[in-house]
Amino acid sequence: MLDKIIYPECNCCKRIVESVRFGLCDDCMAGIKVNFSNRCNLCSNPVPDGSNICGRCFSSKVYFDRGFFLFPYNDCGKALIHSIKFKDHPEYLKVIDLFKIQIFSFFDEIRPQVITYVPSSFNSFFKRGYSVPKRMAIMLSNLSGVELKRLVFTKKLFKKRLSLTKSVNERKKIVKRSFEVRAKGNYERILIVDDVFTTGSTINFISKRLKEKGIGERIYFLTLAMVLND
């Protein structure tokens, strides 16, 4: 009992340890820093050696040109995301600093002209007091020097949380009713920032609209985590 008072508990494995970083013990932190040898050319989901496109991108119409995620939405990654989004720890977004090399490498390849982000719904922002994608976008803009511009807006004050949806089709319907894009001018390369890539419905819909409206020619994305597709 005294140990629980003196030492912190890891948010993932629930062990009592001497110290944690971003709410995770050293072993669980190692669990999010995974090096994938081969990634999908479009969404960066890990694929077997010799493959270029994952099954998810191969079987659907993809409107974004390329993407990258920092860590998998596994047990450890999920614990970190939940701490940031639902346990009032936005300071854990500093975990981005651990991935600076990968981020700079991705930025060097795509050379974005502007950074935008997926906006939180009004109810999520009201409950949380902050928008995770917006804070991420600000951090990435400060880190890279790339202009931050709001191009995506919510159409509804309240919407069902996408994480509670039961099917891809349900997510697509909610996304279509929830977001719109608007801006003046045209950008050759736009980077969209979001917290978690689950099915890709949100990123794909926004990418499609940006291209249809002539706002963006090539659309990229960067997320903290991704739900891996086998």
GIGIMO-V169244 format. One record per run of one state. SS is the DSSP state (H for helix, E for strand, C for the rest). FROM is the first residue (numbers start at 1). LEN is the number of residues. If there is no record, write none. Layout:
# GIGIMO-V169244
ss from len
SS FROM LEN
SS FROM LEN
This chain:
# GIGIMO-V169244
ss from len
C 1 1
H 2 5
C 7 1
E 8 2
C 10 6
E 16 2
C 18 3
E 21 1
C 22 2
E 24 1
C 25 1
H 26 7
C 33 6
E 39 1
C 40 6
E 46 1
C 47 8
H 55 4
C 59 7
E 66 7
C 73 2
H 75 12
C 87 3
H 90 21
C 111 3
E 114 4
C 118 4
H 122 7
C 129 3
H 132 13
C 145 2
E 147 2
C 149 3
E 152 3
C 155 7
H 162 3
C 165 3
H 168 11
E 179 3
C 182 5
E 187 11
C 198 3
H 201 12
C 213 3
E 216 11
C 227 4
